Amino acid sequence: MKLLRLPRSKVRLGEPLPWSVRDESTRLLLSRGYVIESEEQLEELLTRGAFVDIEEARAVAHQDEMAAQERANLSALKRPQNLFSLWDQTAQELRQILGDQPESAPPPGQITDFSARLMALVDQDVDMALYHVVRQESAHLYYYGYNHAIHTAVLCLLMARRLQWPQARLLSLMHAALTMNLSILQLQGVMAEQDEPMRESQKIQIQAHPELAVRWLSEAGVTDGDWLAAIAQHHEHADGTGYPQGRADPCDLAIALRVADVFTAKISRRKLRTALPIQEAARQLFREDHGGPLSSAVIKEFGLYPPGEVVKLACGEIGVVMRRTDSVKCPLVAAITDERGQPSVHTVQRDTSLPAYAIVGSVADKSLVARMPPERIYGYNQLAPTAAASPGPASAA
């Protein structure tokens, strides 16, 4: 039996426990359905050392996911489907393709088909794709691995296009991004939720995952050498300090994959840490890449204030960036407070090229937007935006 430390946030006082609680030696402490009534009782339990069976936690999470999906389906019958609902479905779809294949990979055609659908979704509205990458508060940490694969693939797509890579090369990179962590997708979710550093057993699995993913994909019928090489070498470094082989000559696709992988990981939250601000992640990437074409492509794609970034305007309002414009400093912003910082009933679009609405800086406290539906920010109810409402990507300053 593998155990996962019981997170305080998962226990609801006065409600039945969804799983049994055990001590570190797997001895049963509390049966499923037991009701913890007080903070004192919970604190005593956590101090003693409380754990849950990982398989039982997965089963409960799956039940919750299915119930949430059923609620979403019922809700979808009552309102038009929009792009954000399609984005919300991508992680579940990828999990169905990759997550139910223990010690094996799905047929490569399923991966290429998903990649094509993902590309089409990005192309409907690139700014909304970036919003999905930046604003991840509602994403369940247990499914971090699947969301991270999608976010990395989106950045690989945008980065390769900005670098004008051939379509075949671009597709190889996207396929590699979606499958680079094939053998540790569930482990990534466990690690994102745990409130302690990486364990030695987990480190061993992490070190082995590039070669294991390549083996599984090869056995499933993948023959694209660029796809496989990118995965095999995406944790190697030019100074030879990477893994699994300590190579000093990783291929170009592997280097690009590592850049996208690391950048999207840094701007994603974990139980043990908050997401790194976009600007700081960009600065670190620029230093590590020495201002090379890959870091420049990422920075130009996100812009100074990417969609989803929370900013303060000169008039005192707090807003969320909706869309990039031709100027990296002047995106279109949806104001979510008044000039005194009080939440607004309705969002109002602000042109930040106007002095009164100029951006004066990013806002560290994202709590106001954390529970706000993106549909409210965008005022978005149709399946696809009009051409007039979707400016092109930001250009370099």
C-alpha positions in Angstrom: 0.0 0.0 0.0 1.4 3.4 -1.0 0.4 6.3 1.2 -0.1 10.0 0.6 0.1 12.5 3.5 -3.4 13.8 4.3 -3.7 17.4 3.2 -5.5 19.7 5.6 -7.3 21.4 2.8 -9.1 18.1 1.8 -10.8 17.6 5.2 -14.1 19.4 5.6 -15.2 19.7 9.2 -18.7 18.3 9.8 -18.7 16.2 6.6 -17.9 12.4 6.2 -14.4 11.6 5.2 -14.3 10.3 1.6 -11.5 7.9 2.4 -10.0 6.0 5.4 -7.2 7.7 7.3 -4.1 5.7 8.4 -0.9 6.2 10.2 2.5 5.9 8.6 2.6 2.1 9.2 -0.8 1.8 7.3 -2.7 1.1 10.6 -6.3 2.3 10.3 -7.0 5.4 12.4 -10.4 6.6 11.0 -12.7 4.8 8.7 -14.2 6.3 5.6 -17.4 8.2 6.5 -16.1 9.3 9.9 -16.9 13.0 10.7 -14.3 15.3 12.1 -16.1 17.9 14.1 -13.5 20.5 15.2 -10.2 22.1 14.2 -8.7 20.8 17.5 -9.5 17.2 16.5 -8.1 17.7 13.0 -4.9 19.3 14.3 -4.4 16.4 16.7 -4.8 14.0 13.9 -2.4 15.8 11.6 0.2 16.2 14.4 0.0 12.4 15.0 0.7 11.7 11.3 -2.2 11.1 9.0 -2.1 9.4 5.6 -4.5 8.0 2.9 -4.0 5.2 0.5 -3.0 6.6 -2.9 -5.2 4.2 -4.8 -8.2 5.1 -2.6 -7.5 8.8 -3.1 -7.3 8.3 -6.9 -10.6 6.5 -6.9 -12.3 9.3 -4.9 -10.7 12.0 -7.2 -12.0 10.0 -10.2 -15.5 9.9 -8.7 -15.3 13.7 -8.0 -14.1 14.3 -11.5 -16.9 12.3 -13.0 -19.5 14.1 -10.9 -18.0 17.4 -11.9 -18.1 16.3 -15.5 -21.8 15.4 -15.2 -22.6 18.7 -13.6 -20.7 20.4 -16.4 -22.6 18.4 -19.0 -25.9 19.4 -17.4 -24.8 23.0 -17.3 -23.7 22.9 -21.0 -27.3 22.0 -22.0 -28.4 25.3 -20.5 -25.9 27.6 -22.1 -23.9 27.9 -25.4 -20.5 26.2 -25.4 -17.5 28.6 -25.4 -13.8 28.2 -25.9 -13.1 28.1 -22.2 -15.3 25.1 -21.8 -13.4 23.4 -24.6 -10.1 24.3 -22.9 -11.4 22.8 -19.6 -12.0 19.5 -21.5 -8.5 19.1 -22.9 -6.9 17.7 -19.8 -9.7 15.1 -19.3 -9.4 14.1 -23.0 -5.6 13.7 -22.8 -6.0 11.7 -19.6 -8.3 9.3 -21.4 -5.7 8.9 -24.1 -2.6 8.6 -22.0 -3.7 8.0 -18.4 -5.3 4.6 -18.7 -2.3 3.0 -20.4 -0.1 1.6 -17.5 3.4 0.7 -18.7 2.5 1.4 -22.3 1.7 4.1 -24.8 -1.4 4.6 -26.9 -1.2 4.2 -30.7 0.6 7.2 -32.1 -2.4 8.1 -34.3 -4.3 9.0 -31.1 -1.6 11.4 -30.1 -1.3 13.1 -33.5 -5.1 13.5 -33.6 -5.2 15.1 -30.2 -2.3 17.4 -31.2 -4.3 18.5 -34.3 -7.4 19.3 -32.2 -5.2 21.2 -29.7 -3.7 23.2 -32.5 -7.1 24.0 -33.9 -8.2 25.2 -30.5 -5.2 27.5 -30.2 -5.8 28.9 -33.6 -9.4 29.9 -32.7 -8.0 32.4 -30.2 -4.3 32.5 -29.3 -4.9 35.0 -26.4 -7.4 32.6 -24.8 -4.9 29.8 -25.1 -2.3 31.9 -23.3 -4.9 32.9 -20.6 -5.4 29.1 -20.0 -1.7 28.7 -19.5 -1.3 31.7 -17.2 -4.5 31.4 -15.0 -4.5 27.9 -13.4 -6.2 28.5 -10.1 -9.2 26.2 -10.9 -7.0 23.3 -12.2 -7.0 20.3 -9.9 -3.4 19.6 -8.8 -3.9 15.9 -9.0 -4.1 16.2 -12.8 -1.1 18.6 -13.0 0.8 16.2 -15.3 -1.9 16.3 -18.0 -2.4 20.1 -17.8 1.4 20.6 -17.8 1.8 18.5 -21.0 -0.9 20.6 -22.7 0.6 23.9 -21.6 4.0 22.8 -22.8 2.6 21.7 -26.1 0.9 25.1 -26.6 4.1 27.0 -25.9 6.0 24.7 -28.2 3.5 25.4 -31.0 3.7 29.2 -30.5 7.5 29.2 -30.1 8.1 27.1 -33.2 5.8 29.2 -35.3 7.5 32.4 -34.2 10.9 30.8 -35.1 9.3 29.8 -38.5 10.1 26.1 -38.1 8.8 23.7 -40.8 5.5 22.1 -40.0 6.9 18.6 -39.7 9.4 19.8 -37.1 6.8 21.7 -35.2 4.5 18.6 -35.1 7.4 16.5 -33.8 7.9 19.0 -31.0 4.3 19.2 -30.0 4.0 15.4 -30.0 7.1 15.2 -27.8 5.6 17.8 -25.4 2.4 15.8 -25.0 4.3 12.5 -24.3 7.6 13.5 -22.6 6.3 12.6 -19.1 4.3 9.5 -20.2 5.5 7.3 -17.4 5.2 9.9 -14.6 1.9 11.7 -15.3 0.2 10.4 -12.2 3.4 10.8 -10.2 3.5 14.5 -11.2 0.0 14.9 -9.7 1.0 13.3 -6.5 4.1 15.4 -6.2 2.1 18.6 -7.0 -0.2 17.9 -4.1 2.3 16.6 -1.5 3.4 19.0 1.2 6.9 17.6 1.5 10.0 17.6 -0.8 10.6 14.9 -3.4 11.3 11.5 -2.0 14.2 9.3 -3.1 11.8 6.8 -4.7 10.2 9.6 -6.7 13.5 10.9 -7.7 14.4 7.5 -9.2 11.2 7.5 -11.3 11.9 11.1 -12.4 15.4 10.2 -13.5 14.2 7.2 -15.5 11.2 8.8 -17.3 12.8 10.1 -20.5 14.2 6.7 -21.6 11.0 4.9 -20.4 8.8 7.1 -22.4 10.9 6.6 -25.5 10.7 2.8 -25.0 7.0 2.8 -24.6 6.4 5.0 -27.6 8.7 2.9 -29.8 6.9 -0.2 -28.8 3.6 1.5 -29.6 4.8 2.2 -33.2 6.3 5.7 -33.1 9.0 5.9 -35.7 9.6 9.7 -35.8 13.2 10.1 -34.8 12.9 13.8 -33.9 9.9 13.1 -31.6 11.8 10.3 -29.8 15.1 12.2 -29.6 13.4 15.3 -28.2 12.0 13.2 -25.3 15.2 11.2 -24.7 17.3 14.4 -24.4 14.9 17.0 -23.0 16.6 17.0 -19.5 20.2 17.0 -20.9 22.3 20.1 -20.7 25.1 21.5 -22.8 27.5 21.4 -19.8 26.8 17.6 -19.4 25.0 18.0 -16.0 21.7 16.8 -17.2 20.1 13.3 -17.2 19.6 10.5 -17.9 22.9 10.1 -19.9 24.8 13.4 -19.0 25.1 14.3 -22.7 26.6 17.6 -23.7 25.1 17.7 -27.2 21.3 17.6 -26.9 19.5 18.1 -30.2 17.7 21.4 -31.1 14.2 19.9 -30.5 15.2 18.7 -27.0 16.6 22.1 -26.1 13.3 23.8 -27.3 11.3 21.2 -25.4 13.3 21.8 -22.2 12.8 25.6 -22.5 9.0 25.2 -22.8 8.8 22.5 -20.1 10.8 24.5 -17.6 9.1 27.8 -18.3 5.5 26.5 -18.0 6.5 24.5 -14.9 7.8 27.7 -13.2 4.5 29.6 -13.8 2.5 26.7 -12.4 1.6 26.4 -8.7 2.3 23.4 -6.5 1.2 22.6 -2.9 4.7 23.6 -1.7 5.0 26.9 -3.7 3.0 29.4 -5.6 3.4 30.1 -9.3 6.4 32.2 -10.2 5.4 35.6 -11.7 5.6 35.7 -15.5 8.1 38.5 -15.5 10.5 36.7 -13.2 10.2 33.4 -15.1 11.0 35.3 -18.3 14.0 37.0 -16.7 15.4 33.6 -15.5 14.8 32.1 -19.0 16.6 35.0 -20.7 19.6 34.7 -18.4 19.8 30.9 -18.8 19.5 31.0 -22.6 21.8 34.1 -22.8 19.1 36.0 -24.8 19.1 33.3 -27.5 16.3 32.8 -30.1 14.3 30.4 -27.9 14.0 32.6 -24.9 13.4 35.6 -27.2 10.5 33.7 -28.9 8.9 32.8 -25.6 9.2 36.4 -24.2 7.8 37.9 -27.4 4.9 35.5 -27.5 3.8 36.2 -23.9 4.6 39.9 -24.1 5.3 42.0 -21.0 1.7 41.5 -19.8 0.3 38.3 -21.2 -3.4 37.4 -21.2 -4.4 36.4 -17.6 -1.9 38.7 -15.9 -3.4 40.9 -13.1 -2.4 44.5 -13.4 -3.1 47.9 -11.8 -4.1 50.9 -13.9 -3.2 54.5 -13.5 -6.8 55.3 -12.6 -6.6 52.9 -9.6 -8.5 50.1 -11.1 -7.4 46.5 -11.0 -7.8 44.6 -14.2 -7.0 41.3 -16.0 -5.2 41.3 -19.4 -7.6 40.0 -22.1 -5.6 40.4 -25.3 -2.3 41.4 -26.6 -2.0 44.3 -29.0 0.8 45.6 -31.3 2.5 47.1 -28.3 3.8 44.7 -25.5 3.2 47.5 -23.0 -0.4 48.3 -23.9 -2.6 45.2 -23.9 -6.4 45.3 -23.7 -7.5 44.9 -20.1 -10.8 44.0 -18.4 -11.2 46.2 -15.2 -12.6 44.1 -12.3 -12.6 46.8 -9.6 -13.4 50.5 -9.5 -10.7 53.2 -8.9 -10.9 52.5 -5.1 -10.1 48.9 -5.6 -13.6 47.7 -4.8 -14.9 44.8 -6.9 -17.1 45.8 -9.8 -20.4 44.1 -10.7 -19.4 44.2 -14.4 -16.1 44.1 -16.1 -15.2 47.1 -18.4 -12.6 46.9 -21.2 -9.8 49.4 -20.9 -7.4 50.6 -23.7 -4.1 50.8 -21.8 -2.5 52.9 -24.5 -4.6 55.8 -23.0 -2.8 57.6 -20.2 -5.7 57.3 -17.8 -5.7 53.5 -18.1 -1.9 53.0 -18.5 -0.6 49.9 -16.7 1.5 50.9 -13.7 2.5 47.4 -12.7 1.5 43.8 -12.0 -0.6 42.9 -8.9 0.9 40.2 -6.7 -2.5 39.3 -5.0 -4.4 37.2 -7.5 -7.2 36.2 -5.1 -9.8 38.5 -6.6 -9.5 36.8 -10.0 -8.9 33.3 -8.7 -12.7 32.4 -8.5 -13.8 34.7 -11.3 -15.1 32.9 -14.4 -13.0 33.8 -17.5 -16.2 34.2 -19.4 -17.0 37.2 -17.3 -13.6 38.8 -18.0 -14.0 38.2 -21.7 -17.8 38.7 -22.0 -17.6 35.7 -24.2 -20.5 33.4 -25.1 -20.0 32.2 -28.6 -17.9 29.3 -29.8 -15.5 31.4 -31.8 -14.6 35.1 -31.6 -15.0 37.5 -34.4 -12.0 38.6 -36.4 -12.3 42.1 -35.1 -12.2 41.0 -31.5 -8.9 39.0 -31.9 -5.8 41.2 -32.5 -2.6 39.6 -33.6 0.2 38.5 -31.2 2.3 41.2 -29.6 5.3 42.4 -31.4 8.7 43.0 -29.9 9.1 46.3 -28.0 
